[in-house]
Amino acid sequence: MSKINRNSVSNFMHWLGLLTAATFVILGIYILYSDNLNGLEKTTRVIFSIFFFALGFFRIVNWVLKNKSRKIGEYANEDDN
C-alpha cells in the first residue's frame, strides 16, 4: 500500500485554494458581461456578480494570509517524509 506524501497534498491544496478564488472572480466577470444571461435583469446580474467578486476577494485574502510565510515552490512541512 502506498503512503500519501503530506508535502504533495499540502502543495495541491495550496494551489487549489488559489484556483477556487480565481474561479469566483472569473464567474463574477462572466455573469456581469456575458450575453448568454440576457434573460436576467441587469440588477440581478449586478447583484450576483458583486456576490461572486466579494467571495473571490475574501478567498484571495484568506489564501494570502494563510500562506504568508510560504515561499513560491516551497513545500510545507519539509521535515515530514
MARMARGU-947805 format. One record per residue: residue in one letter; x, y, z negated of N, C-alpha, C, O, CB in turn. Coordinates in steps of 0.2 Angstrom, whole numbers. Glycine has a CB too. Example, Ala and Ser with C-alpha at 12.3 -4.5 7.8 and 13.67 -1.06 7.14 Angstrom:
2
+--------+-------+-------+-------+-------+-------+-------+-------+-------+-------+-------+-------+-------+-------+-------+-------+
: residu :    nx :    ny :    nz :   cax :   cay :   caz :    cx :    cy :    cz :    ox :    oy :    oz :   cbx :   cby :   cbz :
+--------+-------+-------+-------+-------+-------+-------+-------+-------+-------+-------+-------+-------+-------+-------+-------+
:      a :    66 :   -28 :   -39 :    62 :   -22 :   -39 :    66 :   -16 :   -39 :    71 :   -17 :   -42 :    57 :   -22 :   -45 :
:      s :    64 :   -11 :   -35 :    68 :    -5 :   -36 :    64 :     0 :   -39 :    67 :     6 :   -40 :    70 :    -3 :   -29 :
+--------+-------+-------+-------+-------+-------+-------+-------+-------+-------+-------+-------+-------+-------+-------+-------+
! end
This chain:
81
+--------+-------+-------+-------+-------+-------+-------+-------+-------+-------+-------+-------+-------+-------+-------+-------+
: residu :    nx :    ny :    nz :   cax :   cay :   caz :    cx :    cy :    cz :    ox :    oy :    oz :   cbx :   cby :   cbz :
+--------+-------+-------+-------+-------+-------+-------+-------+-------+-------+-------+-------+-------+-------+-------+-------+
:      m :     4 :    -6 :     0 :     0 :     0 :     0 :     4 :     6 :     0 :     9 :     7 :    -4 :    -5 :     0 :    -6 :
:      s :     3 :    11 :     4 :     7 :    17 :     5 :     5 :    22 :    -1 :    -1 :    23 :    -2 :     7 :    20 :    12 :
:      k :    10 :    25 :    -3 :     9 :    31 :    -8 :     8 :    37 :    -5 :    12 :    39 :     0 :    15 :    31 :   -13 :
:      i :     3 :    41 :    -7 :     2 :    48 :    -4 :     7 :    53 :    -7 :     8 :    53 :   -13 :    -5 :    50 :    -5 :
:      n :    11 :    56 :    -2 :    16 :    61 :    -4 :    12 :    68 :    -6 :     8 :    71 :    -2 :    21 :    63 :     2 :
:      r :    13 :    70 :   -12 :    10 :    76 :   -15 :    12 :    82 :   -11 :     8 :    87 :   -10 :    11 :    77 :   -22 :
:      n :    18 :    82 :    -9 :    20 :    88 :    -5 :    16 :    89 :     1 :    15 :    95 :     3 :    28 :    87 :    -4 :
:      s :    15 :    84 :     5 :    12 :    84 :    11 :     4 :    86 :    10 :     1 :    90 :    14 :    12 :    78 :    15 :
:      v :     1 :    83 :     5 :    -6 :    85 :     3 :    -6 :    92 :     1 :   -11 :    96 :     3 :    -8 :    80 :    -2 :
:      s :    -2 :    95 :    -3 :    -1 :   102 :    -5 :     0 :   106 :     1 :    -4 :   111 :     1 :     4 :   103 :   -10 :
:      n :     4 :   105 :     5 :     5 :   109 :    11 :    -1 :   109 :    16 :    -3 :   114 :    18 :    11 :   106 :    15 :
:      f :    -4 :   103 :    16 :   -10 :   103 :    20 :   -16 :   107 :    17 :   -19 :   111 :    21 :   -13 :    96 :    21 :
:      m :   -17 :   107 :    11 :   -22 :   111 :     8 :   -20 :   118 :     8 :   -25 :   123 :     8 :   -23 :   109 :     0 :
:      h :   -14 :   120 :     8 :   -11 :   127 :     8 :   -14 :   130 :    15 :   -17 :   135 :    15 :    -4 :   127 :     8 :
:      w :   -13 :   127 :    20 :   -14 :   129 :    27 :   -22 :   129 :    28 :   -24 :   133 :    32 :   -10 :   126 :    32 :
:      l :   -25 :   124 :    25 :   -32 :   123 :    26 :   -36 :   129 :    23 :   -41 :   131 :    26 :   -35 :   116 :    23 :
:      g :   -33 :   131 :    18 :   -37 :   137 :    14 :   -36 :   143 :    19 :   -41 :   147 :    19 :   -33 :   139 :     8 :
:      l :   -30 :   144 :    22 :   -30 :   150 :    27 :   -34 :   149 :    33 :   -37 :   154 :    35 :   -22 :   151 :    29 :
:      l :   -34 :   143 :    35 :   -38 :   142 :    41 :   -46 :   143 :    40 :   -49 :   146 :    44 :   -37 :   134 :    44 :
:      t :   -48 :   141 :    34 :   -55 :   142 :    32 :   -57 :   149 :    31 :   -62 :   152 :    34 :   -56 :   139 :    25 :
:      a :   -52 :   153 :    28 :   -53 :   161 :    28 :   -53 :   164 :    35 :   -58 :   168 :    36 :   -48 :   164 :    24 :
:      a :   -49 :   162 :    39 :   -49 :   165 :    46 :   -55 :   163 :    50 :   -58 :   167 :    54 :   -43 :   162 :    50 :
:      t :   -58 :   157 :    49 :   -64 :   155 :    52 :   -70 :   159 :    50 :   -74 :   161 :    54 :   -65 :   147 :    50 :
:      f :   -70 :   161 :    44 :   -76 :   165 :    41 :   -75 :   172 :    45 :   -80 :   175 :    47 :   -76 :   166 :    34 :
:      v :   -69 :   175 :    45 :   -69 :   181 :    48 :   -70 :   181 :    56 :   -74 :   185 :    58 :   -61 :   184 :    47 :
:      i :   -68 :   176 :    59 :   -70 :   175 :    66 :   -77 :   174 :    67 :   -80 :   176 :    72 :   -66 :   169 :    69 :
:      l :   -80 :   170 :    63 :   -88 :   169 :    63 :   -91 :   176 :    62 :   -96 :   177 :    66 :   -90 :   164 :    58 :
:      g :   -89 :   180 :    58 :   -92 :   186 :    57 :   -91 :   191 :    63 :   -96 :   194 :    65 :   -89 :   190 :    51 :
:      i :   -86 :   190 :    66 :   -85 :   194 :    73 :   -89 :   191 :    78 :   -92 :   195 :    82 :   -77 :   194 :    75 :
:      y :   -90 :   185 :    78 :   -94 :   181 :    83 :  -101 :   183 :    83 :  -105 :   185 :    87 :   -93 :   174 :    83 :
:      i :  -104 :   183 :    76 :  -111 :   185 :    75 :  -112 :   192 :    77 :  -117 :   194 :    80 :  -112 :   184 :    68 :
:      l :  -107 :   196 :    76 :  -109 :   204 :    77 :  -108 :   205 :    84 :  -112 :   209 :    87 :  -103 :   208 :    73 :
:      y :  -104 :   202 :    88 :  -103 :   204 :    95 :  -105 :   199 :   100 :  -105 :   201 :   106 :   -96 :   205 :    96 :
:      s :  -108 :   194 :    98 :  -110 :   189 :   103 :  -116 :   190 :   107 :  -121 :   193 :   103 :  -110 :   182 :   100 :
:      d :  -117 :   189 :   113 :  -123 :   190 :   117 :  -128 :   184 :   116 :  -133 :   184 :   118 :  -122 :   191 :   124 :
:      n :  -125 :   178 :   113 :  -129 :   172 :   113 :  -134 :   173 :   107 :  -139 :   169 :   107 :  -124 :   166 :   111 :
:      l :  -133 :   178 :   103 :  -138 :   179 :    97 :  -142 :   185 :    98 :  -144 :   188 :    93 :  -134 :   179 :    91 :
:      n :  -144 :   186 :   104 :  -148 :   192 :   105 :  -156 :   191 :   102 :  -159 :   196 :   102 :  -149 :   194 :   112 :
:      g :  -157 :   185 :   101 :  -164 :   183 :    98 :  -165 :   186 :    91 :  -170 :   187 :    89 :  -165 :   176 :    98 :
:      l :  -159 :   187 :    88 :  -159 :   190 :    81 :  -159 :   198 :    81 :  -157 :   201 :    86 :  -153 :   188 :    77 :
:      e :  -163 :   201 :    77 :  -162 :   208 :    76 :  -155 :   210 :    75 :  -151 :   207 :    72 :  -167 :   211 :    71 :
:      k :  -154 :   216 :    77 :  -147 :   219 :    76 :  -145 :   220 :    68 :  -140 :   218 :    66 :  -147 :   226 :    79 :
:      t :  -150 :   222 :    64 :  -149 :   222 :    57 :  -148 :   216 :    54 :  -143 :   215 :    49 :  -155 :   226 :    54 :
:      t :  -151 :   210 :    56 :  -150 :   204 :    53 :  -143 :   201 :    55 :  -139 :   199 :    51 :  -155 :   199 :    56 :
:      r :  -141 :   203 :    62 :  -134 :   201 :    64 :  -129 :   205 :    60 :  -124 :   202 :    58 :  -133 :   202 :    71 :
:      v :  -130 :   211 :    58 :  -125 :   215 :    55 :  -125 :   212 :    47 :  -119 :   212 :    45 :  -127 :   222 :    55 :
:      i :  -130 :   211 :    44 :  -130 :   208 :    38 :  -126 :   202 :    37 :  -122 :   201 :    33 :  -137 :   207 :    35 :
:      f :  -128 :   197 :    42 :  -124 :   191 :    42 :  -117 :   192 :    43 :  -112 :   188 :    40 :  -127 :   186 :    47 :
:      s :  -115 :   196 :    48 :  -108 :   197 :    49 :  -104 :   200 :    43 :   -98 :   198 :    42 :  -107 :   202 :    55 :
:      i :  -107 :   205 :    40 :  -104 :   208 :    34 :  -103 :   202 :    28 :   -98 :   202 :    25 :  -109 :   213 :    31 :
:      f :  -108 :   198 :    28 :  -108 :   192 :    23 :  -101 :   188 :    25 :   -98 :   186 :    20 :  -114 :   188 :    23 :
:      f :  -101 :   186 :    31 :   -95 :   182 :    33 :   -88 :   186 :    33 :   -83 :   183 :    31 :   -96 :   179 :    40 :
:      f :   -88 :   192 :    34 :   -82 :   196 :    33 :   -80 :   196 :    26 :   -74 :   195 :    24 :   -83 :   203 :    36 :
:      a :   -85 :   198 :    21 :   -84 :   198 :    14 :   -81 :   191 :    12 :   -77 :   191 :     8 :   -90 :   200 :    10 :
:      l :   -84 :   186 :    14 :   -82 :   179 :    12 :   -75 :   177 :    14 :   -71 :   175 :    11 :   -87 :   174 :    14 :
:      g :   -74 :   179 :    20 :   -67 :   178 :    23 :   -62 :   182 :    19 :   -56 :   180 :    18 :   -67 :   180 :    30 :
:      f :   -63 :   189 :    18 :   -59 :   193 :    14 :   -58 :   190 :     7 :   -52 :   190 :     5 :   -62 :   200 :    14 :
:      f :   -63 :   188 :     4 :   -62 :   185 :    -3 :   -58 :   179 :    -2 :   -54 :   178 :    -7 :   -69 :   183 :    -5 :
:      r :   -59 :   175 :     3 :   -55 :   169 :     3 :   -47 :   170 :     5 :   -43 :   167 :     2 :   -57 :   164 :     9 :
:      i :   -46 :   175 :     9 :   -39 :   178 :    10 :   -36 :   180 :     4 :   -30 :   179 :     3 :   -39 :   183 :    16 :
:      v :   -39 :   184 :     0 :   -36 :   187 :    -6 :   -35 :   181 :   -11 :   -30 :   181 :   -14 :   -41 :   192 :    -9 :
:      n :   -39 :   177 :   -12 :   -38 :   171 :   -16 :   -32 :   167 :   -14 :   -28 :   165 :   -18 :   -44 :   167 :   -17 :
:      w :   -32 :   166 :    -7 :   -26 :   162 :    -4 :   -20 :   166 :    -6 :   -15 :   162 :    -8 :   -27 :   161 :     3 :
:      v :   -19 :   172 :    -5 :   -13 :   176 :    -6 :   -11 :   176 :   -13 :    -5 :   175 :   -15 :   -14 :   183 :    -4 :
:      l :   -16 :   177 :   -18 :   -15 :   177 :   -25 :   -12 :   170 :   -27 :    -8 :   169 :   -32 :   -21 :   179 :   -29 :
:      k :   -15 :   165 :   -25 :   -14 :   158 :   -27 :    -7 :   156 :   -24 :    -3 :   152 :   -27 :   -19 :   153 :   -24 :
:      n :    -5 :   158 :   -18 :     1 :   156 :   -15 :     6 :   162 :   -15 :    11 :   162 :   -11 :     0 :   154 :    -8 :
:      k :     6 :   166 :   -20 :    10 :   172 :   -20 :    18 :   170 :   -21 :    22 :   173 :   -18 :     8 :   177 :   -26 :
:      s :    19 :   165 :   -25 :    26 :   163 :   -27 :    28 :   158 :   -21 :    34 :   156 :   -21 :    26 :   160 :   -33 :
:      r :    24 :   156 :   -17 :    26 :   151 :   -12 :    29 :   154 :    -6 :    27 :   159 :    -3 :    20 :   147 :   -10 :
:      k :    35 :   151 :    -4 :    38 :   154 :     2 :    36 :   150 :     9 :    34 :   144 :     8 :    46 :   154 :     2 :
:      i :    36 :   153 :    14 :    34 :   150 :    20 :    39 :   144 :    22 :    45 :   144 :    22 :    35 :   155 :    26 :
:      g :    35 :   138 :    23 :    39 :   132 :    25 :    41 :   128 :    18 :    44 :   123 :    19 :    45 :   134 :    29 :
:      e :    40 :   131 :    13 :    42 :   128 :     6 :    36 :   123 :     4 :    31 :   125 :     4 :    44 :   133 :     1 :
:      y :    38 :   118 :     2 :    33 :   113 :    -1 :    33 :   114 :    -8 :    38 :   115 :   -12 :    35 :   106 :     0 :
:      a :    26 :   114 :   -11 :    25 :   115 :   -18 :    28 :   108 :   -22 :    27 :   103 :   -19 :    18 :   116 :   -20 :
:      n :    30 :   109 :   -28 :    32 :   103 :   -32 :    38 :    99 :   -28 :    37 :    93 :   -27 :    27 :    99 :   -34 :
:      e :    43 :   102 :   -26 :    48 :    98 :   -23 :    51 :    93 :   -27 :    54 :    88 :   -24 :    54 :   103 :   -20 :
:      d :    51 :    94 :   -33 :    54 :    89 :   -38 :    50 :    82 :   -38 :    52 :    77 :   -41 :    55 :    91 :   -45 :
:      d :    43 :    83 :   -36 :    39 :    77 :   -36 :    40 :    72 :   -30 :    39 :    75 :   -24 :    32 :    78 :   -37 :
:      n :    43 :    67 :   -30 :    44 :    62 :   -24 :    41 :    56 :   -26 :    41 :    51 :   -21 :    51 :    61 :   -23 :
+--------+-------+-------+-------+-------+-------+-------+-------+-------+-------+-------+-------+-------+-------+-------+-------+
! end
